Each structure stands twice: as structure tokens, then as C-alpha cells.
Amino acid sequence: MSSSSTVNAGAQRAGPATQRGLAMVVVMTGVLITAVDTTIVVLALPTIERDLHVALASVIWIVIGYLLVITLLATQVGRLGDMFGRVRMYEAGFALFVVGSLLCALSWSEASIIGFRILQGIGGAFVTANSGAVIADLYPREQRGKAYGYNSIGWSLGAVLGIILGGLIVTYVSWRWIFWINVPIGIAALVLATRVLRERGERASRHLDVLGMVTLGLGLFGILWAMTKLATTSLSGAVTAYLAGGIVLLAVFVVVEMRQAEPMLDLTLFKIPMMAPSLLASLFQGLANFAVLFLVIMYLQGPRGLTPIHASLLLIPGYIVGSGVGPLAGRVADKLGPVIPATVGLGIQVVALLIYAQLSLTSGLWLVVVGSVINGIGASAFFPANSAAVMKASPPTVLGISSGMLRTFANIGMVFSFSTAILIASRSISRGLAFAIFVGSTSLHGALAVAFTTGLHAAFYTSMAFMVLAAILSAVRASSAVTRGPASK
């Protein structure tokens, strides 16, 4: 890249504050609507199960299928962004998400709702994988922490809206409207995106890793299928075969990636000192934290007998407080580097999990609110700092791949967190009953409620262990930051 083009790129990046602000609004909107669909669908699961006659063991795939597709496509669509333009791929994601939402609203069977959710997930992958790279193109390195902090507001607000709108829509209208509402929002954001977003990154020639995507997808699917089956049935030959096959395919995936010229997961990025611990911290944070929402809802709907909407409303304060902490944490990351805010954020989340692990049948519901607020503060401190660490460490020519890898590692943790939580929480009562509590089909009383609460404690302590590991990985980055000097932070 010539010095003149470098100057031009810098001038574009520093462009008018108003236009850059509008561009940030578009990116936040994309994150917001994908976050809405992460929480809003959970509240609608019981209604969808009854209305479309979805089998109890299959209803979980309405959530897992969406996350799994985003996980598999994150690096590939990030690569497409490097090849054909990050803004173009981001806008294509909006369009696919709107179409997927429209079709989900029109679903008529188990297969159709799961299939259309996968299509919606493809659009979500285009949006989430390219959003980090779009922000990196918009802002210089020293301001990206603040920008990722603002982006976290979109996620927090989306999660809150998902809870509020989900409860209201499912209770008073129809579950189909949880998808209909995405259509006008998505169209408006897409129109705005075409007006304010401009391509700023350089194009690069890339190749898609289809073999890697297939082997990883089938491997994850095999393990997840076995885990979800174990949530409702006992161990069998078929379940064992799925589990073993998934593990073998993941091993094949690693071999494939080591031999690919342009692998799905670019393992050479792990040679960058700040990259490996940042990606692994994201994975274990997702493995620990994504389950928390569902574990707490299981506790409130099961042993405490609350309705889905009343249970979810207790978690809103955490998202609201978290939305205010994100930008502040981003600014701290810009000034001090990502290690301190990210590691402190993970430590705060450990405290929240410890609070949740003390919940009993007689605990005041205010304790759930306190845990939610502390967890929201910790998560909002971690995400912008960790995202800034990855994007600052990434070479400019592979920002899309780095953003996609960050999303992939986080999503792998989230997907397995979901399944692991159900398995551990159901250890004290029958698996089928635990699964029914999760989707909101039943509640518990008496001795069963006590036993199930004990199982939830084990799940929270397991999440704590994963979170501590994430904090250790985050803290390890301090030595790399010192070695590379202040500018690298």
C-alpha cells in the first residue's frame, strides 16, 4: 500500500463525526436485532413447541441450530468480507436475516421453523462476523475500545428488548410476531446502511475452506446431538456413536486445518502473542456465561414456579447496567490496554456465579437481581476490551478473518455451554423433567425442587471453573503486552 493511499485511508477513517456516528448506529442495530433473537426465542419455546407440535428433544435446536450456523460461518463470511468488501457482506447479512425472520414467522412445522432459523443464522453470521471489521475500518486503533464499548450497548439493549418484547408478544399476541418485528427494523437498518456505510478496507484474495467447515460442522453436530439426547434419554448405542463420531471428525478437522493453505481457523494467528489467550478467553467465557441466563430461568420457572416473563424481568437490571458500563470499559481499554478491564470483568463474573450458586428455595428474589447486575457489569467490562485486544493484535489485511475467529471461538463456547448446563443441572432429577423445566413446560415442588436446585448449584460451580480459566488466560496477556510495549496495547 503506497504512502498516499495510506494517507487517504486515514483521512477516510477520520471522516466527518456525524457520518461515522450514523455508521456506528447501523452496526449497533445489526448487533441489536441478532441479540434480540437470542433471548426472545427462549421465551417463546413452550408456545412454539405446542403450536407446531415440536418434539421436546427437538425444540432445543431452534436455539442451537441458529448458534451453530453462526459458529460455522463466522470465519468464512469474515473472509468473504476481506474478499468482496466488509460493508457489502454486512448488508447482505441484513437482507438474509430479514428474509429468514419473515419465513420463521410463516413456519408451519418442526422442520420449517428449524430450517428457517438456520437461514436466519446465516444472515446473523454475516452481520456479527463483519461488524468487528467494519468498526476497525471506521476507527483508528486508539479509539476502537470505545467503539466496541458502544457496540456492546447494542447487544445489551437487544437482550433487554428480547426479554420485554418476548414476554409481551408471547403472552398477549402470538409467538410469530417475535419474528415479524425484525422485518421493518431490518429493512430500515439496511436502507440506512446503504446510505452511510462505505468500504474502507483493502480487498484481499481469499479461498473458502469448505472441507474445514464441513468437518467442524459435522463434528460439533455429532457431539451436540449426543448431548441433547442425553438431556432427555439415557446413554445408548446411537448416542455413543454420535458422540464418538463427532470427536473423530473434530480430530479430522484439526488435521485438515494444518494442511490447508487458507484454513477456516487460521492457526498462524496464534503465533501473535496477544491473539491466542484472547481467543481462548472468549471461548471459556462463552462456555461459562451463556448458560447463566438459562440456568437462572430454569431456577425461577422450576423450583420458584415463576412464569417465563416474570422470571426474565428479574434479569433486565443486569443488561441495563451493563449497557452503561460497556463504553466506560472500552475507554479504559484504550488508555490502559485490554488486559486490566478484561481480566477484572471476568473476575466480577466469577463473583456473580458464586452468588447464583447460593440460591435456594427460600432465597429472596432480590438476590437474582443483584447477581444479574454484577454479571452484567463483568460481561460489559470483558467484551469491548477483549474485542479491542483481538482487533489491535490483528494484521490490517486479515481483520475480517480475525473478527470471524473471535466470533467462532465465542460461539463454540456458547453452544456447548447451553448443552452442558442442561446435562449438569438435570443430574438430580429425571432428564426429561429437567428439559421440560428448561423450555417452560412445567415447574417443580417439594423434594424434587430441592434436588433440582442442588443440581443447579453444581452447574453454577462448573461455570465458575470455566470463568476462572478464562480470567487466567486473560491475565496471561499482561506479559505479552509488557514485552511488546505500550503501543501494542
N, C-alpha and C positions, 0 to 999 in steps of 0.2 A: 504494500500500500504506500503510495507516494506521500511526501510531506504535505503537499497541497490538499490531497484528498483527506488526509488526517485532520487538517485544519477545518475543512468543510464539514467533516463528520462531527467534529467538536462543536462547530457553530450550530449545526442542526440539533445536536443533543441539548445544547444550552438554549434552544429556541424560545419563543415567547412563553412566559409563565402561564398565561391563560390557556394556550393550546395544549401545553404539557399537562396542565391540571385537568382539562377535559379528557385527554388521553388516559390519565390515571383513573378518572371516573369510569371510563369504559372498561378498563382492566378490572377494577373493583367490582363492577356489575357482573362481569363474567364469573369471577370467583364467588360472588354473592349467590347467583342462581344455582351454581353447582353445589354450594354449601346448603342452600335451601333443600335441595333434593336429597341430601344426605340424611337430614333429620326428619323432614316432613313425611317421607315414605315410611319410616319406622312407626309413626303414629297410625298410619293407615293400614298396616299389615293385617290386623284382625278383620277389618272390613273387607279388604281385598280378598282375603282367604275365604270368607263366607260368600261374597258376591260372585266371585269367579270359580268357586269350588276348587281352590288350590289345595293340594295335599299339604299337611302340616310340615312334612320333611322338605317340601319344595319351596315353601313361601320364603325361606331364608335366602334363596337365590335371587329374589327380587332386589335384595340389597347387595349380596356378594357378587352376583353377575355384573352389576354396574361397576363395583370397585375393581373386580378382576380385569375387566376390559381396559379400564383406565390404567391399571398397573402394566398390562402387556404393551399398550400402545404409547406409553409416556415417552420413552426414548425414541421410538420410531417417528412419531409425529413431531417431536422436537427436532429430529434430523430432517424431516420434510421442511420444517421452518428454516433451517440453515440452507436448504437447497432452493426453495421457491419463495422464501420470504416469511418471516415470523408473523407479520401482520396479516398476510393473506391466509395463512393456516389458522390463525386465531379467529379470523372472521368466518372461515369455513366451519370451524368448530361451533360457532354460534348458530350457524344455519342448520347443522346436523342436530344440535341439541334441541332446537325449536321443533324440527320435524319429528325427532324421537319423542318429545313431550306430547306433541299432537297425537301421535299414534298410541302412546301409552294411555291417553285419555279415552281412546276409542277401543281399547283392548276388550276381548270377548272370552278369553280362556287363559289357562295357566301358561301354555306355550307362548301365546301372543304377548302377555304382559312381561314375561321374562325376556323374550326376543326383542321387544321394543325398548326395554330398559337397557339391553346391551347396545342398541343403536344410540340411545341417549348417552350411554357411557362413552361411545366413540367420539361423539361431539364434545363431551366433557373432557376427554383426553386431549383433544386439540386445544381446548381453551386453557386447561390447567398447565399443560406441558410447555406451552409457548408464552404464558403470561409472565413467567420469571424472566425470560429472554427479552420480551418486549420492554419490561421495566428496565432491564440492564441497558437496553439501547436508548431509553429515554433519559436516564440519569447517569451522571458520572460516578465513578467508584465511591467517592467520599460521601455521596448522598443516597446510595442505594439502600442502606439500612433503614433510613427514614421512609423511603418509598415502600419497602417491604412491610414496614410497620403500618402504613396506610392500607396496604393490601390486606393485612390481617383484619382490619376493620370490616372489609367486605365479607370475609369468612365468618367473623363473629356475628355480624348483623344478619347474614344469611341463615346461620344456625338458629338465631333467635326467631327470625321470621318463620323459619320452617316449623319451629315448635308452636308458635302462636297461631299461624295460619293453618297448620296441620290440624291442631286441635279444633279450631273453629270450623274448618271446612268439613272434616270428617264427622264432627258432631251435628252440624246444622245443615250441611248441603249434601255433598257427595264426594267420595274419595277421588272421583275423576277430575275434580276441579283442582286437586293438588298438582296436576299436570297442565291443565288448561291455563293456569295463571302464568306459566313460563312462556307461553306463546306471545302475548303482547309485550312482555318485558324483554324477551329475547329479540323480537323484531325491532323494537325501539333502540336497543343497545347496538344491534347490527347496523342499523341506519346511521347512528351516531359514530360507530367505529369507522365506517367507510368515509366519513367526513373529516375526522380528526386524526386518525392513526396514519402514520406514514412509515414506509420502510426506511430504516436507518442502518441496519446491519449489512455486512457484505455477504453475498451469496457464495456458497461453497458446494463443490461437487461431492455428493454422498451416495452410498448404496444402502438399501434397506436389508436388514438381517432377518429374512423371512424364516430361515431354519431355526435361528435362535429364538425368535418369537414363538414359533410352534412348539419347540421342545420345552420352553419355560411355561407356556400356557398349559400344555397338557400335563406337565409335572405338577404345577400348582393346582390344577383342576383335580387331579387324582388324589392329592393329599387333602384338599378341601372337601371333596366329595366324601372321602372316608371319615373325616372329622364331623361333618354334618350328619352323616348316617349314624355315627356313634352317639350323637346327641339325642337320637330317638330310638335306636335299637342297640342290641348287644353286638359284640365282635363276632364276625362271621368270615367265611372264606372269601366272599366277594369284597367285603370291606378291607380285608387284609391285602387282597390282590390290588385294589385301587391304591392303597397306601404304599405298598412296595413298588408298584409301577410308577407312581408319582416320584418317589425318591430316586429310582433308577433314571427317570427322564431328566430330573434336575441335575444328576451327575453327568448325563449326556450333554445337557445344556452347557455346563462348565467347560467340557472338552470342546464343544463346538465354538464357544466364545474365544477360547485360547487359540483357535486356528483361523478365525475369521479375520479378514483384512479390516473390515469395519463392523465390529461386533455390536450386538444390541446394547450390551453393557460394556463400555469402553474401559477395560481393566487398567489401561495405561494411565488413566486419570488418577488411579490410586497411588501413583508414584508422586503426585503433588502432595506435599506434607499436610496441608490443611484439608484435603479432599476426603481421604479415607475415613478419618474419625467423624467428619461432618455428616457423611452419608450414612455411616453405621449408627451414629447418634440419632439420626432421623428415623432409621428403621426401628430401633429399640424403643424410641419414644412413641412411635405409632403403635407398636406391639403392646406397650403398656397403657397408653392413654385412650385409644379409640374404643376399647372395651368399657371404659368407665361409664360413658353415657348409658350403655345398655345394662350394665351391672346395677347401676343406681335405679334405673327404671324397673328392672326386674325386682329389686328390693321393695320399691314403692308400690308396684302393682301386685306383687305376690304377698309377702308377709304383711304389708301395711294396707293392702286392699284398695289403693287409690286407683282412680280411672287414669287412662293414658294422658289425657290433657292436664289433669291436676298434678300428676307425677312430673310431667315435663315442665310445667310452670315453675316448679321449685328450682329448676336448673338455669332459668333465664338470667338471674342476677350475675352468675359467673360469666356468661357470654357478654353481658353489658359492660361489666367492669373490665373484662379482657379487651374489649374493643377500644377502651381508653388507654390501656397500658401498652398496646402494640406500638403506636407511633413513638411513645417515650422510650421504649426499649430499643427501637430502631435508631433513635438519635444517640443513645448510649453506645450502641454497637458502632456507629460512625465515629464516635470520639475515642472510645477505649478499645475498640476491636470486638469481635463477636464472642470471644471465649467467656468473659465475665457474665454478660447478660444471659447467654445461652445456658451456661452451667448453673447459674443461680436460679434460672427459670425451672430447670429440671429438678433442682433441689426443692424448690417450692412445691412442685407437683408431687414429690415424694411425701411431703407433709400432708397434702390433700388426700392422698391414697391412704395414709395412716389414719386420718380422721374417718374416712369411709369404712375402714376395716373395723372400727369400733361400733358401728351401727347395730342396734338391737331392736327387738320388738317394742321396747318402751322408750327408745331414744326420741328426743324432741325433733320435729321435722326441721327446726332451725339449723340443726347440725348438718343436714344435707345442703342447705343454702350456704353455710359457711364453707363447707368442703368445695362446693361449686365455685364460689368466689375465689378461693385460694388456688384451685386448679386452673381457673380462667386466667389469673394473674401469671401463674407459672408458664402456661402454654403460650400466652401472648408475649412473654419475655423471650421464650425459646425460638419461636418460628421466624420472626424477622431477622434475628441475629444469626441463626443457622443458615437461612437462605442467603443472607449477605456474605457469609463465610464461603459458601459454595461458589457463588457468582463472582466474588472478588478473586478467588483462587483459580477460577477457570480461565483458560486462554480465550481471548475475544472471538476466535474463529469457531469455537465449539460451545458457545453459550447455550444454544438450543439443546445440544446433547447433555450438557451439564444440568440444565434445568429439568430435562426429562429424566435423568438418572436420579436426581433428588426426589422427584415425584414418584418414581418407581420404587425406590427404597422405602419411602414413607408409606406407600400404598401396600407393599408386601407386608409390612408390619401391621397395618390396619386390617387387612384381610384376615390374617392369622389371629390377630387379637380378637376379632369377632368370634371365630370358631373356638379358640382356646378358652375364652371366657365362659361360653355355654358348657363346654365339657367339664371344666373345673367346678363351676357353680352347681352343676347337676349331680355332683358326686354323693350328696347326702340323701337325695330322693330319686324317684324313677326319672330316667332321661326324658321320656315322653311328657311327663308332667312339668318338668323344668322348661322344656321347649315351649309348651303351651303358655307358661307364665311369661316367657320372653316375648311372644307375639301378642300378649294381652288377652288370651282366650280364657284364662282362669286366674284365680287367686288362691291363697293358702291360709289355713287357720290352725291353731293348736300346735301339736307336736311337729307336724310337717313344716310349719312356718319356722319353728326354732331350728330344725335340721337344715332347712334350706338357707337360712341366714348364716349358719355355720359354714356352709359351702361357699356362700358369697365372700365371707371373710378370707377363705383360702384363695379365692380368685383375686381379691384386692391385694393380698400379700404377694401373690405371684406377680401382679402388675408392678408392685413396688420394687421387686427384684429387677425386673426389666428396666424400670426407670432409673434405678441406681446405676445399672450398667451403662445406660445412655449418658448419665451425668459423668461417669468416669471417662467415657470416650470423649465427651465434650471437653473435659478438663485437660486431657492429653494434648489437645491442640495448643495449649499455652507454650509448650516447649518449641513447637514449630513456629509459633508467632514470634517468640523471642529470637529464634535463630534467623528468621527472615527479616526481622526489623519492623519498626512501626508502620512503614508504608504498606507492608503486606497485610496488615490487619484490616 
